[in-house]
Amino acid sequence: MKKRMSDPVSECEVLLKNLHEVLERQYSLYRREMIGETAYLEAVRPIDMAIGKVEMAMFQGSFSLIKSSSEYIRKQEKNQSSHDTS
């Protein structure tokens, strides 16, 4: 039985959506003054970099960066869930 391969562009779109959600959660923490400006900027810098890598991978046709960015998202979501009290 053949395994159906997922569409790399769809994977990138899902990954970008997830990264933007993590970014929005960090901004929400900052706006609610649950984290300071320095902590916010430190948290969003790698997220912004991951977004840039995924976007470049989409345009260059190279999807090898998806896995590393996906791992970053999972780590951020885990950290977010332990910090968010709302």
C-alpha positions in Angstrom: 0.0 0.0 0.0 1.4 3.4 -1.0 1.6 6.1 1.5 0.1 9.4 0.3 2.7 12.1 0.3 1.6 15.4 1.8 1.8 18.6 -0.2 5.0 20.5 0.9 3.4 23.9 0.3 0.4 22.9 2.5 2.9 21.8 5.2 4.7 25.1 5.0 1.4 27.0 5.2 0.4 25.0 8.3 3.8 25.6 9.8 3.6 29.3 9.1 0.1 29.4 10.7 1.5 27.7 13.8 4.5 30.0 14.0 2.2 33.0 13.8 0.0 31.6 16.5 3.0 31.2 18.8 4.0 34.8 17.9 0.6 36.1 18.8 0.6 34.2 22.1 3.9 35.8 23.0 2.5 39.3 22.1 -0.5 38.6 24.2 1.6 37.8 27.2 3.6 41.0 26.6 0.4 43.1 26.2 -1.0 41.6 29.4 2.3 42.5 31.1 2.9 38.9 32.0 6.4 39.2 30.4 8.5 42.2 30.0 9.8 43.8 26.8 13.2 42.1 27.0 11.7 38.7 27.5 9.2 39.3 24.7 11.9 40.4 22.3 14.0 37.4 23.2 11.1 35.0 22.7 10.0 36.4 19.3 13.4 36.7 17.7 13.8 33.0 17.0 10.1 32.8 16.0 10.7 35.5 13.4 13.8 33.7 12.2 11.9 30.4 11.8 9.1 32.2 9.9 11.8 33.6 7.5 13.3 30.2 7.0 10.0 28.6 6.2 9.1 31.4 3.8 12.4 31.1 2.1 12.1 27.4 1.8 8.7 27.9 0.2 10.1 30.2 -2.4 13.3 28.2 -3.0 11.5 24.8 -3.2 13.6 23.4 -0.4 11.5 22.0 2.4 14.4 20.6 4.5 13.9 23.4 7.0 10.4 22.4 7.9 11.5 19.7 10.4 13.7 22.0 12.4 11.1 24.8 12.4 8.4 22.3 13.5 10.6 21.2 16.4 11.0 24.8 17.4 7.2 25.3 17.4 6.6 22.3 19.6 9.2 23.6 22.1 7.6 27.1 22.1 4.1 25.7 22.5 5.3 23.6 25.4 6.9 26.7 27.0 3.9 28.8 26.3 1.5 26.4 28.0 3.6 26.4 31.2 3.6 30.3 31.2 0.1 31.2 30.1 -2.4 31.3 33.0 -5.3 32.7 31.1 
